[in-house]
């Protein structure tokens, strides 16, 4: 289906590092001068089939994963993404979408001595293109890494455009925080400069601990209930806060290849036994303390928040001791779907020949076009390269579909 120059409907797909499901969002974009207008048409979340979810968790570090398993997972995740994308096209875009953009399922993020060397996102886009008939923009992190960046956090691209006007009007930095498996922070300054990086674990260690404490019955601390029953262990917290990652200068990135169940076992070695609820309470404080410290470093006390961590009352309470949290819903983007809308934005930028990375956020040597494009059922007809956009405005009114 050919898109007019005035509007493009993009289906955005992602599954976060918590592997808790596939998020789908449909955005309609149009330009208004140097401003890009994003009209959110709706979002959905799809659970992975239980067997596939378990296979993905089993493949995560510190476990090993062979070529057969990787091929199988890349295919099965691609098929699950294809099913989710098709639902997005028909249920949210009413059958009238132009493009799909997928950030995939991150399985491994290869960082050594503070340098990102590679990254792997599963979810073969050919399955999505075959199922929907639409072109698919995918593999959106690798080019930034090839250019010396971390390939993350790409959320800064959306935050920088979206919050620039707010920073100018406030005449002070404005921050956005996403708490998924890993927490990432974006700081937008009034002059338009941006700094963004992963602060450390969001839900990653909490999820690993919940699985350990409940014998696999839970993959997360539902409603923060386990942490609420425990007390912070100062000895364990001090040991956890000594992690070298926290003292590295940005830009920097991390993932579950660092913060996993083996990491937890090493952290508790040699300490008096740590009760399950105390472990969860301590890890909740770790996530909150590392986020609060980074916000304090940049002099921000109000942050626009998104991600699954907002569903954990214990974590929200710990963050709220020093920070004022403004859910991104209040500014027009659903907190649970913000990263899916990010995927859609990255797809729009690539489709229009515009760089989608921010060197100040990722550390890349310069601006780069991101991703690869898998054709749909029709030949590719890319629009002519577009002039840069400098701001993003989220439309508050429901579009005519």
HUMO-V900069 format. One record per backbone hydrogen bond with DSSP energy under -1.0 kcal/mol. NH is the residue of the N-H (numbers start at 1). CO is the residue of the C=O. If there is no record, write none. Layout:
NH:CO + NH:CO
This chain:
8:29 + 10:27 + 11:99 + 12:25 + 13:101 + 14:23 + 15:104 + 19:16 + 22:46 + 23:14 + 24:44 + 25:12 + 26:42 + 27:10 + 28:39 + 29:8 + 30:37 + 32:35 + 35:32 + 36:391 + 37:30 + 38:393 + 39:28 + 41:26 + 44:24 + 46:22 + 53:49 + 54:50 + 55:51 + 56:52 + 57:53 + 58:54 + 59:55 + 63:60 + 70:66 + 71:67 + 72:68 + 73:69 + 74:70 + 75:71 + 76:72 + 77:73 + 78:74 + 79:75 + 80:76 + 81:77 + 82:78 + 83:79 + 84:80 + 85:81 + 86:82 + 87:83 + 88:84 + 89:85 + 90:86 + 91:87 + 92:88 + 93:88 + 95:89 + 96:93 + 98:9 + 99:9 + 100:135 + 101:11 + 102:137 + 103:13 + 105:122 + 107:120 + 108:120 + 110:118 + 112:115 + 115:112 + 117:110 + 118:110 + 120:108 + 122:105 + 124:74 + 127:124 + 129:125 + 130:126 + 131:127 + 132:128 + 133:129 + 136:374 + 137:100 + 138:372 + 145:141 + 146:142 + 147:143 + 148:145 + 149:144 + 150:362 + 156:153 + 157:154 + 159:155 + 160:156 + 161:157 + 162:158 + 163:159 + 167:163 + 168:164 + 169:165 + 170:166 + 171:167 + 172:167 + 174:188 + 176:186 + 177:304 + 178:184 + 179:306 + 180:182 + 183:200 + 184:178 + 185:197 + 186:176 + 187:195 + 188:174 + 189:193 + 192:189 + 195:187 + 197:185 + 198:252 + 199:183 + 200:183 + 202:181 + 203:180 + 204:181 + 207:203 + 208:204 + 209:205 + 210:206 + 211:207 + 212:208 + 213:209 + 214:210 + 216:211 + 217:214 + 222:220 + 224:221 + 225:222 + 228:224 + 230:227 + 237:233 + 238:234 + 239:235 + 240:236 + 241:237 + 243:240 + 246:243 + 247:244 + 248:245 + 258:255 + 259:255 + 260:258 + 264:260 + 265:261 + 266:262 + 267:263 + 268:264 + 271:268 + 279:275 + 280:276 + 281:277 + 282:278 + 283:279 + 284:280 + 285:281 + 286:282 + 287:283 + 288:284 + 289:285 + 290:286 + 291:287 + 292:288 + 293:289 + 294:290 + 295:291 + 296:292 + 297:293 + 298:294 + 299:296 + 300:295 + 303:324 + 304:175 + 305:326 + 306:177 + 307:335 + 309:179 + 310:307 + 311:308 + 312:309 + 316:312 + 317:313 + 318:314 + 319:315 + 320:316 + 322:319 + 323:319 + 324:301 + 326:303 + 328:305 + 330:327 + 331:328 + 332:329 + 333:328 + 337:334 + 341:337 + 342:338 + 343:339 + 344:340 + 345:341 + 346:342 + 347:343 + 348:344 + 349:345 + 350:346 + 351:347 + 352:348 + 353:350 + 354:349 + 356:368 + 361:358 + 362:358 + 363:359 + 365:147 + 372:138 + 374:136 + 377:133 + 386:352 + 390:34 + 391:34 + 392:161 + 393:36 + 395:38
